Amino acid sequence: MDLAILIAISAGIIAVIGLSEPLAGRLNLPYTVILAAMGIAIGVGATFLWQTNLTNALNPLALAILNLPIRASFFLNVLLPLLVFQVALNIDIRRMLDDWVPILVLAVLAVVVAMLAVGFALYPVAHLPLAACLLIGAIVSTTDPSAVVSIFKATPSPQRLARIVEGESLLNDAAAIALFALFLGFVTVNEADPKIGEALGSFPWIAGAGALAGILIGRAAVEIIARMPTFPRGQMSISIAIPPLTYILAEYLSASGVIAVVAAGLTINLHMTARFTPALNALLRDTWDLLAHWAGSLIFILAAILIPKLLSDFEPFDLLLIGLVVGAALVARAVILFGLLPLLTLLKLSPKIEAPYCAAILWGGLRGAVTLALALAVTENSNVPGDIRHQVGLLATGFTLFTLIVQGTTLRWIIAKLKLDQLSPLDIALSNQVIAVALQSVRERVAETARDLALTREIVRDEAKRFAERLDKAVEQTDTTEQLQDRDRVTLGLVALAAHERDTVLEAYHDQIISANLAERLVIGADHIIEATRTSGRAGYRAAGRRTYITGKGFRAATLLHNYLGIGRPMARMVEDRFEVLVSYGMILPQLTMFIDDRILRIHGRRVAELLHELLNRRLDETRQELERLRLQFPGYAEDLERRLIRRTTLQLEEREYDALTEDGLIGPELRATLGTDIEKRRAQLNNRPVLDLKRQVADIIMDFPAFTDFDDRERKLLRRRVRTVYAAPGQQILRRESSAREVWYIASGTVNVITDGVRIRMTDGHIFGQFSVLAKRRRPIQVSAITDCTLLTLDEHTFRRFLSREGAFRRAVIESAAKRGVILPPEIFDMPPEDMTASVRAILIQSGSLRLKNLKANKALAADENAGSSAAAE
């Protein structure tokens, strides 16, 4: 083929791709529908020009288009990896992890159900082996969610729903392509029915090895890119090389190349925020958006050019087969959406998805570039029998055309019929009120601007009259619209407040005041607040506001690792995260007050603004209280974080000042570059978060604990060696059944609930428990659970008795702690021989228990008499 003609065709295709997007917007159709129409038009036009006798001048061009060197290997090895890598790179992986159960179930199960439904629907009719029918099912089970996701994002639908659909589609493609590779092997080896056992046996290797290869390559790519921060073009080049290399390596290992590419993209996605700079993240996503746009568009338009050739041998019977494929695929998808999703909702594994949204997802499951690329891979494979190649290409192409021509062109009409594109009365009322308030603000500013510009009175008067008419109309619409209830106003105000909190976090991140990891955590927290507030109002706002920093099962597991195995780093890291979030909230939440006064007050009124102030202040107080409890538990660490935050803020202010001086011409670009380099060096030193040293924390606690104040250095050193530190989260069980009579527990910080001898006691900082069991050498029934975050110190029996033998603060602490529980231990008892001391303590405990029992019975009798007297008086 002439190089000039090839370049002309390539340039023309790129131009068509560029024009298709605005044309799709003008015609209000999905972009893929326009691409397919363009490709088919090019193919039909080239065929017409080659066969007609009207002109021979364009024959070389027509022949070149018809004989384009389009090979499925180019689609599968180059374009398809680029496409799925971009989706994996841009998807909100951390938010997707919140809904991993419905996404994974929908992705894997939906593909299997669709493949089986299509395969067994075709098998009795198509006169093809079952393997070929299942191969067709795997090909047509891949979906392109771009159309329905874009509609969901443009409507008041839950954004969580769009994430589920997007995440499901990504894994859907990977699973479908893996199944495609599996059954393609059966078709090329022989035409017999597949051995299901052998197929299922090889599938774990195909998926697992592909995922592992992708994760390893993704981690290596992150390390390489992160170590060349001053070479952005080199970083982009490395990222572009990852998808094809990953795909080829996985295929060489007889694993799934697509699953490997998806795993590599998700791995980089998971680490890029923390390891890469904000500028690199933006450049990476922008570059890959363009590459994926070209890759997907090229697959679509090049495959569409071949559609006339694929349909050249079309017969009426094939129309029946296409109808079977369409019906089976829709039924399979409907079973998943209307059968499985409600079940997941009942099991609280998935958010509730209303029936209209399920219908939109069902009809919006367009087939696109992946389906056509897989179909072409079969039609070009000479090892596949000719009749199978013909049927696969025909049915896959026909089904794709049905989804594009029928479903694609009617999707927005279906959305309108389902009323998913309409605002709710609440949103309409709010929008009218917002417009009225905005126009009032504009009128005030226009009046000030007119005075500043000294415009003539006639112009100002005429324009003011026109603007007043528009304002009056907006106010009239506000009055006639259904009025908002206070509860709705509070909900909408809280949603706006959470959205502004999200913007504030992003602004602090772009100013490099907070780290990327912290910003991501806070943004996810703000998104959770928005969703919870929309669902549950102010109660959802309060619960979601605490979700970012409260402890959960993960923290409890980390405390168990520390307490029983001595592995403290996981717990320390979680504590560092909590500290960082709480310290940052102390900076961010007060900034929201001005937003309430400037915006919420003008739109929703003083009453709602006051209530939002109250909720915000309550949240701020809870945050500060939580931070204070952590300060007591881990002294000194919060101060390190606060110093780091102040220093990062100072650097940002310093940089802004240098920029202003540069713009004013007071300092030159050379000096500005030098100052900027110095700032970046100091900022790099602050990038690493202070490490929480649990051993140092224990030493500080021992220094401040009242019972150990008069210990000398030798005794403190012995204490640090013998003491064991136990951390507990709220609600966590510390002792379940009975004390061991071998350990004494000191509460360094926090509050615990102790149940012993049928009596419930609340103990807090400085209290001791377990000492009676050790002194009396008797196991006692006791249950201890944490009420707040707690730090406890435990001493073994030998060390406890050794310190107790000396007079001082340690002995006084034990005596005072016993007195608080009604047990009087005379000081001289500790000077007795061990056997006598044990016997004396047992006698004192028995006597104290008898007295407590008598007092308890007396109190019960007194309460019974009072109740009887009250009943008699009532009669």
Secondary structure by P-SEA (a helix, b strand, c coil): ccaaaaaaaaaaaaaaaaaaaaaaaaacccaaaaaaaaaaaaaaaaaaaaaccccccaaaaaaaaaaccccaaaaaacaaaaaaaaaaaccaaaaaaaaaaaaaaaaaaaaaaaaaaaaaaacccccccaaaaaaaaaaaccccaaaaaaaaaaccccaaaaaaaaaaaaaaaaaaaaaaaaaaaaaaaccccccaaaaaaaaaaaaaaaaaaaaaaaaaaaaaaaaccccaaaaaaaaaacaaaaaaaaaaacccaaaaaaaaaaaaaacccccccaaaaaaaaaaaaaaaaaaaaaaaaaaaaacccccccccaaaaaaaaaaaaaaaaaaaaaaccaaaaaaaacccccccaaaaaaaaaaccccaaaaaaaaaaaacccccaaaaaaaaaaaaaaaaaaaaccccaaaaaaaaaccccccaaaaaaaaaaaaaaaaaaaaaaaaaaaaacccaaaaaaaaaaaaaaaaaaaaaaaacccccaaaaaaaaaaaaaaaaaaaaaaaaaaccccaaaaaaaaaaaaaaaaaaacccaaaaaaaaaccccccaaaaaaaaaaacccccaaaaaaaaaaaaaaaaaaaccccaaaaaaccccccccaaaaaaaaaaaaaaaaaaaaaaaaaaaaccaaaaaaaaaaaaaaaaaaaaaaaaaaaaaccccaaaaaaaaaaaaaaaaaacccccccaaaaaaaaaaaccccccccaaaaaaaaacbbbbbbccccccccccccccbbbbbcbbbbbbbcccbbbbbccccccaaaaaaaccccbbbbbbcccbbbbbbcaaaaaaaaacccaaaaaaaaaaaaaccccccccccccaaaaaaaaaaaaaaaaaaaaaaaaaaaaaaaaaaaaaaaaac
